[in-house]
């Protein structure tokens, strides 16, 4: 059965952790089909937090490892949605 997997990443301090998150996303770029970044603009306090949504594809082992590496970064949380097709 085919599935669609969406991974949400909450970054609580974008200024501090964005570089580390980007390194991991680059490392696992081959399993990222779509990437959407959401954050507030114009208000310094609100803009510290960011949300990234990833549509994942490819090998399940790589997708799991991507999530594990992101969870190692302090100030990040991940949640996943899996849709069976």
C-alpha positions as MATLAB code, in Angstrom:
seq = 'XXXXXXXXXXXXXXXXXXXXXXXXXXXXXXXXXXXXXXXXXXXXXXXXXXXXXXXXXXXXXXXXXXXXXXXXXXXXXXXXXXXXX';
ca = [
       0.000    0.000    0.000;
       1.356    3.410   -0.961;
       1.537    6.150    1.642;
       2.199    9.865    1.848;
       4.300   10.991    4.798;
       4.345   14.605    5.976;
       6.871   15.667    8.613;
       6.317   18.854   10.594;
       9.286   20.530   12.264;
       8.784   23.224   14.904;
      11.871   25.339   15.553;
      11.540   27.354   18.745;
      14.526   29.636   18.060;
      15.112   30.048   14.334;
      18.027   32.428   14.809;
      19.890   29.897   16.936;
      18.973   26.585   15.283;
      18.177   27.320   11.622;
      21.719   26.528   10.479;
      21.737   23.129   12.191;
      18.303   22.268   10.803;
      19.401   23.304    7.302;
      22.480   21.039    7.508;
      20.280   18.037    8.287;
      17.779   18.915    5.548;
      20.623   19.199    3.042;
      22.095   15.871    4.178;
      18.740   14.136    3.570;
      17.663   16.213    0.585;
      17.145   13.137   -1.584;
      14.108   12.084    0.474;
      12.470   15.544    0.570;
       9.914   15.940   -2.207;
       8.324   19.224   -1.053;
       9.351   21.772    1.571;
       7.218   24.590    2.974;
       8.524   27.046    5.565;
       6.153   29.121    7.705;
       7.099   31.922   10.087;
       5.820   35.276   11.268;
       7.301   38.423    9.783;
       7.470   41.979   11.029;
       7.345   41.189   14.751;
      10.706   40.298   16.303;
       9.207   38.168   19.092;
       6.992   36.088   16.811;
       9.644   35.589   14.150;
      11.880   33.535   16.454;
       9.638   30.493   15.981;
       9.309   28.691   12.661;
       7.483   25.730   11.204;
       8.667   23.597    8.291;
       6.471   21.040    6.554;
       8.141   18.326    4.486;
       6.575   15.870    2.065;
       8.888   12.873    2.204;
       9.596   10.271   -0.466;
      12.044    7.433   -0.963;
      13.524    4.892    1.391;
      11.785    4.513    4.775;
      15.135    4.081    6.535;
      16.305    7.490    5.261;
      13.030    9.146    6.284;
      13.298    7.715    9.792;
      16.937    8.778   10.082;
      16.059   12.319    8.933;
      13.484   12.601   11.714;
      15.900   11.194   14.300;
      18.627   13.672   13.331;
      16.207   16.602   13.528;
      15.059   15.514   16.985;
      18.665   15.640   18.220;
      18.741   19.402   17.626;
      17.873   21.316   20.787;
      14.843   23.548   20.307;
      13.158   21.424   17.646;
      10.119   19.177   17.754;
       8.850   16.879   15.009;
       5.434   15.393   14.284;
       4.433   13.211   11.391;
       1.276   12.491    9.446;
       0.966    9.343    7.360;
      -1.782    8.974    4.753;
      -2.495    5.554    3.272;
      -3.370    5.608   -0.393;
];
